[in-house]
Amino acid sequence: MTGNDRKPSWWLENKRLKEGEMELPEYEPPRFKNGVYTHLVVTELQEEYGYMIRFAGKNTRYLDDWQVRVDHQPVMSIGRRRDNNGNTIYTMTSDSFRKKMSSILEDH
């Protein structure tokens, strides 16, 4: 999977609104530091293991780590930052995330 070849419908709508009506910088869905969109990796893991996986912040401030939750239960922290256009980039590669989450999900 290259990561950036499939964009969800909500992404296309956001892009249309930001670029057309609001004249804002290009929108990119949240992605890992190697550029792979998080929703692609999360969807694969959810289908493989049958759990709901979400990134969530609880009472966080900018630059605070977020949580990765499995069926609403926190299982690990993950750092994040914003690029020059304000898009979210998580501070882990997609391969590292997949490996760590696979280990967590196998034990869950």
TILUMTOR-964775 format. One record per residue (C-alpha): x, z, y; residue in three letters. Coordinates in steps of 0.05 Angstrom, whole numbers. Example, Ala and Ser with C-alpha at 12.3 -4.5 7.8 and 13.67 -1.06 7.14 Angstrom:
BEGIN
NODE	c1	c3	c2	pami
NODE	246	156	-90	ALA
NODE	273	143	-21	SER
***
This chain:
BEGIN
NODE	c1	c3	c2	pami
NODE	0	0	0	MET
NODE	28	-18	67	THR
NODE	-17	31	103	GLY
NODE	-36	-9	164	ASN
NODE	-72	-68	133	ASP
NODE	-141	-36	126	ARG
NODE	-175	-7	187	LYS
NODE	-242	30	182	PRO
NODE	-303	8	221	SER
NODE	-298	69	267	TRP
NODE	-228	46	286	TRP
NODE	-252	-23	304	LEU
NODE	-308	6	347	GLU
NODE	-260	54	383	ASN
NODE	-212	-3	395	LYS
NODE	-267	-46	425	ARG
NODE	-290	11	471	LEU
NODE	-221	33	493	LYS
NODE	-193	-36	507	GLU
NODE	-256	-70	533	GLY
NODE	-299	-21	570	GLU
NODE	-251	35	587	MET
NODE	-185	-3	595	GLU
NODE	-148	51	557	LEU
NODE	-85	43	514	PRO
NODE	-92	18	442	GLU
NODE	-121	67	393	TYR
NODE	-89	79	325	GLU
NODE	-120	124	271	PRO
NODE	-79	186	253	PRO
NODE	-18	167	213	ARG
NODE	43	196	179	PHE
NODE	111	190	211	LYS
NODE	127	128	170	ASN
NODE	65	93	200	GLY
NODE	18	97	140	VAL
NODE	-53	116	161	TYR
NODE	-73	184	135	THR
NODE	-143	162	115	HIS
NODE	-114	113	64	LEU
NODE	-72	166	29	VAL
NODE	-128	218	32	VAL
NODE	-179	170	3	THR
NODE	-133	154	-55	GLU
NODE	-120	228	-70	LEU
NODE	-194	245	-64	GLN
NODE	-213	190	-113	GLU
NODE	-157	209	-162	GLU
NODE	-170	285	-161	TYR
NODE	-242	292	-140	GLY
NODE	-231	340	-82	TYR
NODE	-248	335	-8	MET
NODE	-184	334	34	ILE
NODE	-186	346	109	ARG
NODE	-136	358	166	PHE
NODE	-160	414	211	ALA
NODE	-138	457	268	GLY
NODE	-165	527	278	LYS
NODE	-155	557	346	ASN
NODE	-94	512	355	THR
NODE	-59	490	417	ARG
NODE	-22	425	427	TYR
NODE	39	422	382	LEU
NODE	14	478	336	ASP
NODE	14	459	263	ASP
NODE	-52	441	231	TRP
NODE	-78	458	163	GLN
NODE	-92	412	105	VAL
NODE	-154	437	70	ARG
NODE	-180	422	0	VAL
NODE	-255	434	-7	ASP
NODE	-252	476	58	HIS
NODE	-195	520	33	GLN
NODE	-127	516	70	PRO
NODE	-72	494	22	VAL
NODE	-14	478	70	MET
NODE	7	469	142	SER
NODE	28	403	173	ILE
NODE	60	389	240	GLY
NODE	33	337	287	ARG
NODE	50	304	353	ARG
NODE	21	250	398	ARG
NODE	52	182	412	ASP
NODE	56	152	482	ASN
NODE	-17	128	476	ASN
NODE	-43	197	454	GLY
NODE	-51	178	380	ASN
NODE	-38	231	326	THR
NODE	24	226	283	ILE
NODE	35	278	228	TYR
NODE	107	299	218	THR
NODE	112	283	144	MET
NODE	119	216	109	THR
NODE	61	190	68	SER
NODE	103	195	4	ASP
NODE	121	268	18	SER
NODE	49	284	33	PHE
NODE	24	249	-30	ARG
NODE	76	285	-73	LYS
NODE	62	353	-44	LYS
NODE	-14	345	-47	MET
NODE	-11	318	-118	SER
NODE	26	381	-139	SER
NODE	-25	425	-103	ILE
NODE	-85	388	-131	LEU
NODE	-59	389	-202	GLU
NODE	-55	466	-197	ASP
NODE	-122	473	-159	HIS
***
